[in-house]
Amino acid sequence: MLNIRNAKMEDLPQLVAIEQLCFSKEEAATKEALEKRIASIPDSFYVAEEDGVIAGFVNGPVIETAFITDDLFRGSKKNPATGWHQSILGLAVSPHFQNRGVAARLLTHLENEAREKKRKTITLTCKENFIHFYERLGYLNKGVSSSKHAGVTWYNMSKELLP
């Protein structure tokens, strides 16, 4: 059975391995970046695990702006208690667990937590081939992002949380 919980520092080796399997070298968060996120935003860094094996994870800081900016990939600070926008800097599922609904479960968990904390939206960037996946989950394509992360064209995706 899939269990979703907050990330812990001892998860780091598995998280780094999954990140490297799911993203190109240029796109992937470094071990140091993931370590900083676990330390600074544990309240918005979740892992899905099955029988003690991490299947995937989702993470991102709470930000003032409606869209992700590249500076977020370089570091994050503690999340405010309420308000603002929940960003997603990383959503990764181990290839062994893909196509089993793990990503959707992680997103739903993050959305529910963000709603409880009165966040306005969930915001993320994705490559063109993932737009349809996020649209099926209620996200709206807000167009090409200004992000230059990894030299890739990213699209802003957003989901309203407050009525």
Number of C-alpha atoms within 10 A of each C-alpha: 7 14 14 20 14 16 24 14 14 9 14 16 12 15 25 18 12 21 24 19 15 15 13 11 12 12 16 19 20 16 16 13 16 23 19 17 25 23 17 17 21 19 22 24 25 24 25 24 18 13 9 9 12 21 25 26 26 22 27 28 25 27 22 14 12 18 21 25 16 13 10 14 19 11 14 19 14 14 18 14 11 14 18 20 25 34 27 22 19 20 22 22 25 19 12 9 15 13 10 10 10 22 21 16 15 25 20 13 18 23 19 13 15 25 19 11 15 17 23 20 23 26 25 25 27 22 13 12 7 11 18 13 13 18 14 10 12 13 20 17 18 13 11 15 18 15 18 11 14 13 9 12 15 20 20 22 25 23 20 16 17 10 4
